[in-house]
Amino acid sequence: MMMAVHSLATTVLMGIGLVAVLGAGLVDGYVFLAVIALAFVAALPVTWIVLRKLGGAVVIQDEGAAPLRRP
């Protein structure tokens, strides 16, 4: 679950960053790589916050198994 949320958050932050640098006229490979690295790192706390907010909303259950109950 964490990797899925992290990949989505990274993609969104990368898109925002690339639009910002292209809008600023910074068309350079090193700038693009810096945006990609920054988005990857910045997505870590975003992922943690999203997963904390979801909390118990995500329940994984095997087929045929009894429903999971939280105390």
Secondary structure, DSSP 8 states (H G I E B T S, - for coil): -HHHHHHHHHHHHHHHHHHHHHHTT---HHHHHHHHHHHHHHHHHHHHHHHHHHGGG-----TTS------
